[in-house]
Amino acid sequence: MKVLPMTSSSSTAAAALAFFSFQAAGSGQDGRRDRDTARDIRNERSCAPARRALRLAVWSLAAAMGLGAAGAQATPVAVDVSGVQSMDLLGDAGNTVWWIDVGAHAVLNRLSWSITLEAFSPSLLAEMQLSFGASSGLDQVSFTPGGGDFLSGTSRYTGMLDLGGLGLSVGADGLLRLEFSEAFKDFAPGVADGRWLGGTLTFDVTRATAVPEPASLALSLAGLAAMAGLGAVRRRASRRPD
Ligand SMILES: [Ca+2]
């Protein structure tokens, strides 16, 4: 049998091919050599499509394994911020805090936004901020959409922030923590300085894809090989002249 050039992760797949080869050769030993030789030639031809199908299946599985091992999936996570009050200083109890499930150990690549903010006079748009990061509260990044606007009132902001160089990721719980706060507190504690009137924040994250467990993969391959081997033996039996 032709040996396929397998990658290092495909030794189980190669074993599955060897198993199939053993099944195909094992039924030719009944003593009637001459007739069997001719029949084996016919059977060799009849087994070829099954063998080719198995080879393709194993190749597909090996390709899937390769993708799974190296796989990472870029996913946008949109957060509607409509109606969030901009309350107190960062870390104060009165602030709005959200936890968004973005997938275990997901890496944060980019933040884009299209939002409308309102700062209640005398509070300023430049004071409204969002801090985000892992649920542990470590490595928080503070983002101020209206950073240059030292004025009160309403304004719309759109933009994009590349987070790629920061190496930000969430922990095993998959939770991205968002805290909305003020850089300067104008009103009494518990009285909002402003409001996120509407719009969406979109976090572009990369999630690691699941890699199949070696044990379950070996079982799948053994099952695949057994099915293909059985098919070849049945085909031989159905072609026996006696
Ligand atoms: Ca303020």
Boltz pocket constraint, residues with backbone or C-beta under 6 A from the ligand:
constraints:
  - pocket:
      binder: B
      contacts: [[A, 123], [A, 124], [A, 127], [A, 182], [A, 183], [A, 184], [A, 185], [A, 186], [A, 193]]
      max_distance: 6.0
